[in-house]
Amino acid sequence: MRMAHPAALFAAMLFIGPLAAQETPPTDAKKDFTAPDIKVTSPSGTPTNNLDTPEAVTTLEKRRIEERGFGQVPDLLEGTTGVFVQHTANGQGSPFIRSLTGKQITMMVNGVRFNNSAFRSGPNQYYSSIDANNIWRIEVLRGPASVLYGSDTQGGVLSIYTYAPLGEKFDFSFGARPRYGSAGDDKRFNLFGEVTAENFGGYISGTYADVDELDGGSGIGRQPHTEYEEWGVYGSLAGRFANHKLTLTYSHFQQVNLDRTDAVSNLVANPALLPGGGTLSREIQNIFPVQADDLAILRWDIPGSGILETLYVNFSYHRVQEDLLRTPRSGTPTRRNQGFNVHTLGANALAVLNFGELSRLTLGAEVYHDMIHSRRSDQNLVTGTVAVRDNQGQFPDWCQYTSLGLYAQDEIWLVDNTLLVRPGVRFSAYRAQADVDLAATQLDGVNETFSDITGALAFVYRPVHEFALNLSLARGFRAPNLDDLAASKGTGAGNEIPNPDLEPEDQYSVELGAKWLADHGVKDSAAPYWLSGGVSFFFSYFDNAFRRVPATFNGAAVVKFDNSGRYRIFGMEAEASWYLTKELGLFGLPTDHVFFDGDALGASVNFSWMHGDDIKNEEPVARITPLMIEASLRYEAMHGKVYIEPFTQFVGRQDQIPSGNKGDVRFTPHDEPSYWLFGMRAGWYPVRNFRVNFSLNNIGNRAYHGLGNGTFGPGTNAVISLEIKW
């Protein structure tokens, strides 16, 4: 059996220091309380204790999401351990996990794969198409997890879970969630309704947002081409029948008239690269009239019995629509109207077989099929003539991509339940078909099949209840998708042509870490726990890696991807929280509160540092995120009904920029300077049917530029959001 609550919590002391080392017993009699373990879903597909999970996982619960203010989903991840958010445009956010983004991280919604074969290698905007008002939990898994999630999971997994209420008695409510942000005159309004009955639940929500030009702080002012609108609807129905549970969710979300800011503005990080000596933008027009996302999921939870602990099946339909108007500055004045729709049909199933102390086996299968309808027309702005060129769109029309995955992962506890061994294996197969040769006879058509057997082995050593050491060994695999094999598009580095001859990437990764979660043992304390946190050291090696290289096509200078990269990324991440409880007893004070009954005081800090270099080509890896630190103090009163949390964020200098990025206007010529921001969050939850949250960001109105951003960061931004139910 595991030992319960020993005096020597040595892992926590690595970060907390002398105060934590003095484990003074409470001075009152309110003892013998054990806080529940933090549960995470992402690494195993079903809820698991975080300390029993080898991977580094950070969770954002509903309350934390509310406190950060509803806006774009990627913005909610700002300041999360190991996550950097890049903005090519206001309203477009792309999260980086361990310096990887786009199709190198896997995005999940309610257990269904959100990625499709059109996802780009660089930053993409697709996670901005999920309405934050409907989210009750986000999990960020850092590091490769290819056994459960397949191709693309090289940097990590972002998992979102949306509302699907299911009640035990009849109840209903309606409400509104207004929000305002001053930096972009950002006005958002959400209406929702919820009804529950015995074995039934329903929820419906609608959102509209009008965003004006973004203030870039001192000396920058309002940034042109950063305004846009967006709206969305969401609904869910859930019912329980003879212990079977069916859940149907549907969402539609779209952004309207959103500019790609770095292409149409001369207010960029490196204006020297622009035409006219920096006085002109790269293009006259580059705007997304419509970016839309539809996602429907039907989930069937089947009751377990005997060794069957969990069994569920998901059926999904996902449609991504992207329309783009481009007017280049050079050549014949021509407006290009291009776009594509990705239709994805999917099915996945997961079962957990629990054999008691012997093993807990997770089995899964998934299949997804993409069909891309592409279109393009060119209008001569002098003559008005329109030429239809559907076979020369971003993708060949009606190209297809199919993925299949079968996996098994076991959890085996040994040595009196102190050592967990978790082996896993996955078989993956992919089929890509695209008529690239119809538009470019110099290139081959795509009719490729890729397959791989991917393995992983992880260990968790938990000698005491509050502490765990973990070691993970994993092999990652990423098959080329249709964006790699068949897409022709404009990028920050130049026009990109497809490469139908790409081969899969390989990744080999090792991670060593520790986690701790110690309760305070005080029954009536307002603090959720005493000490919590974790630290991870990781190393990943990539072979046959995709690398963007210069090329010539039809006499013009272009870029394309090949398999000439061989690089490594390594680094360290850490997070720690400490709430004052036991230490108060040193001063003869009660250990269940600080000043008043039901209050608590805590401190949190997270840290990440990474380095990456292409050892074959002797240059840095593109977009390695800089040193990042966020620290905060938090005071809660009235058992959490009132809180105030001052915080600070530091982002270090990044001077490791590869040659390919130095020709991109989103990167400064030599390095990205460091910046330090200060802010505050506060809120009031007086009753169940009302809340108000307030945050003040970048209090000093500092002008700063994030690595690879197409805009400057927001200046002083006051955000207020409310929720009213009746």
Protein Blocks (a to p, Z undefined) as FASTA:
>chain_A
ZZehifblfklmmmnommlmmccddfbfbehiacdddddfklnopacdfklpmbacdddd
fklmmmnopadfklmmgopahiacddfbghiacddeehiahjlbccdeehiafbdfkbcf
bdcfklmmccfklpcbdcddedjdfklnoghilnbccdddddddddfbdcdddddddddd
fklopacdddddddddehiacdddddddddddddebehklpaehiaccddddddddddde
ehiacdddddddddehiacfklmccbdfblmlpghhhpacfbfbdcdfbacddddddddd
dddehjllbdcddddddddddddddddfehjddddddddddddddddddddddehjmbcc
dddddddddddddddddddfknopacddfklmfbdghiacddddddddddddeehhlacc
ddddddddddddddfklmmmkbccdddddddddddddddddfbfkbccdddddddddddd
fklmmpccddfkbccdddfkbccdddddddddddddddehiaklcbfbfbecdddddddd
dehiacdddddeehiacddddfkbccdddddddddddddfklmmmnopafkbfkbghiac
dddddddddddddfklopadehiacddddddddddeehhpaccddddddddddfbdcfkl
mmpfkbcfkbccddddddddddddfbfkbccddddehklopacddehiabdcdddddddd
ddddZZ
